[in-house]
Amino acid sequence: MAAKRILLLDGPVLTACHWSAGHIKVEGEFSHEPVGLEALAVYLNKNRTSLFYLLADIAEEGFQLEELPYVQGSDRSALLQRRLVQYYYNTPLSTAISLGRAKDGRRDEKLLFAALTRIETFTPWLDTLRETEAILVGVYSVPLVLAGCAPQLMGQSGPVLVVSLTRGGVRQSFFDQGKLHFSRLSQLATHSLDEIGRTSADDSAKIFQYLVAQRQIPRGAALRTTVLAHPGQIPALQDFCRDTAELHFEFIDLVATARQQKLKDAPADSNADNLFIHCLATKTPPQQFAPANERRFYNLWQIRSALTNAAWVILAGCLLFAGKTTLNVYDLRDTTAATMALTASDTQRYNAILEGLPKISITPDNLRALSGRFETLQQRSPAMEPMLIHLSQALNENPRIELTQLTWRIVDRLEGGDKAQKSAPQTAGAVKPAAVAATGWVSVEIHAQLPLGLVSDQRAQLELIDSFAERLRDPKTDVRVLRRPFDIESDKPLRSAGKDGEAQPADVPKFALRIARPI
């Protein structure tokens, strides 16, 4: 944080003070002569990074109360500037202080126009500050500083006159409802207690008459007057400041007040300069007298400070983000190390399992492909139970047929059966299973024989075989007669189909057929 230095102007001499944590140190006094201004320039260049506050405690000041229509924005700024020029046309060191709005009527705004009327007193000091590019926060007066701490000293209710002592003299400041209305500085010749007490009492009476004439206080009412003094000097001042019908005096302990304001250096007498310097550094008033061109370097300092603070905030954010990222990196490293250790352990266990398996002459890739092929075949393998149940039901309905052999297999396509099958009767509305698209067929070859009593009745043999085939045929099943007990082709003689094609009437009639279902 930049150091704070207060330049106290209370006459032809400018006193430079350094404020730090409640301590005030006088660093030099400079006159308005060329030698003093050169010394001031050296001092300013030496402390060019400090913030400078110019505090004026002079008698050449003016105060003017007025009520104006309440406006806002640029209209208000233009109205206030026009009034300041009308009241104090010969000085740029002026300001307007709002005292609140009226409670009745148009609710106009109460304003106090204040100024440091003798610009010649400030010109050499402001020129030196401008030439050295010193960071001037503003130009302030003791009444403005006192207005900041007045509510803590005397409260905010009713009119009150505050009497304080500075190196410049005795100052009387009038407040109403905690707001500054008027202030006046009476210079002293000897600064003795008798002179201070006499001046305080006499000037307070004069100010009372002035306030009554200005109708700021009602006639016949006693004005509360508080005197800020050192506790060791209060008894001497009480001899001069006695209560009257017009004034009611109260004394405030300056040392206790300084301690309350956290001023570390207790005042040695009733001089309140250090208290006002401390209040200016800790509770800088919002209003000040310096025009904008005199505070140009302070505005640049504010911009630079804002950018610096923003840079520090960004840097802190980046450091926090970098720290979080670093912690994440360490966490990822730990996770990666744990994963690699687990992978190595699993690899060792896998290799140990492989070592315990029997040696085979096939590569892992071929074994994997073979396993995949086996799973595919297993998924394609149909269940035989439905087809065998269907066959057993047909055999139960035809008890004269004796089953001798079953052979099943999976084929890609079906081959044609006996030519006589072309003339086999079809059930009306039956669906041909061959028309169903299929990737393969489950084929069962049935070998059976007929009763020996049907050897001489060939027609009965054909009817029984055709009935059995028709019982097996359904929309899902393809039935083909592969062999009959005898040849029934038209170009051959009717005879049994025995061994070597010779007729053997005494043999048991045998036949074969095939049933197939698509996969």
C-alpha positions, 0 to 999 in steps of 0.5 A: 500500500502506498504511504500517506503524507499530509501537507498541512498549510496553516499560513506561509509555512507548509508542514509535511507529515508522514502518517503510518498506522496511527503514528504521525512524524513531521518530516519537514517545513517549507516556506513559500520562498523559492528556496522553500519551494525547491526543498519541497520539490526535492522532498516530493521527488524523494517520495514520489510513490506516496499519496499526498493530502493537502490540508488547509487550516486558514481563515480565507474560506467561505460557506454559503447555504442554499436550497435548490430544486432536486435534479440529477445527472448532468443537469445537477452537475451543471447547476452546481458548477454555475452556482459555484462560479457565481459565489466564488468566481475567483477561485477553482478551489470550491465544492458543493456538499449535500445536506439532504432534502427538505421534508415539505413543499417541493422537497428541495435539496439543501446544499452547502457551497464551500471554497478556499477563497484566496487562491494565491495562498495555494498557487505556489504549492499546487504548481510545485506538486504539478511540476513534480508529478506528485500524486495529489489525492485532494485539497481538504480543509479542517472543517471538512475533516471535522465533519467526518468525525463530528457525529462521534464527538457530539452526536447528530441531534440538534445544533451544536458549535464545536470549538477546537484549537490548532496551530492556526488559531481557534476554530468555531464550526457550526453543525446541525443534525451532524451536518456542517453549516459554517466554520470560522478561524480566529487567529491568535497572537500569543497562543496563551491559555488566557488568550485561547479561553477569552477568544473562545468565549468571545467568538462563540458569542459573536457566532451565536448572534450571527446564527440568530440573524441568519435564522439558523437557530431560534431566538431564546434557545441556548446554543450547545457549545463543545470545546475540544481541549486537553484535560490538563487545560480544561479547568483554565478554559472553564474560567473563561467559557461560562454558561450563559442564557445564550451558550451552554459550554461542554468540554471534550477530552482531547486525549480520550478522543484521540485514543478513541480515533486510534491515534497512537501519539497522544496530544501534549496540549489542546492543539488538535492538528495531529487529530485532524491529520489522523482523521484525514488519513483514516476517514478521508472526506468524500468532498475536496476542493482540488479541480480535476486537472490537479488530481490527474496523477492520482487518477492515473495511480487509481487506474494503475492500482486497479490494474495491479490488483486485477493482475494479482487476483489473476495471478492468485487464480492461476496459482490456485489453478496450477496447484489444483492441476499439480495435485491432479497430476500427482493423483493421476500418477498414483492411479497410473502406478497402481494400474500398472502394478495391477496389470503386471500382477494380472499378466503374471497370473495369466502367464502362470495359468498358461504355463499350467495348461497342456501344450498344444500345436496351435497358435492362440490366434487360431485357437481363438478363431476355432473357438469362435467358429465352434460358438457359431456352430453351437448357435446354429445347432438346432434342438432335435427334440421337436422333430423327434417328438413329431416323429414319435407321434406319427409312429404312435398313430401308425403302430404297424410301422416298425422303426429300424434306423434313424440317421440325422445330419445338417445339410446346406441343401436338400436332394431330390427323393424318389421320382414317385414323390412327384405324384404324391398327394398334397394337402390343400393349402399346405405350404411347401417348406422348400420355399422357405428361405433357410441357411441350412437344413436338419435332415433325419433319414428314417428306415422302417419296415412293414408287417409281414402280412402285407407282403402280398398286398402292395396297394396296402403297403403304398397306402400305409407309407403314404399315410405315414408320410402325410402325417409327418408333413406340416408347414415346417417339415419337408418329407421325401420318400427315399425308397419303397418296398417295390418299384412302381415306375411305369416302365418297369415290371411290378416287383419287390425291391430286394437285394440286387434288384431281384424279387424276393416275396418272402422278405419283410417290406422295408422303406426309407423316407427323409424328413427335414426342417430348416434351421 
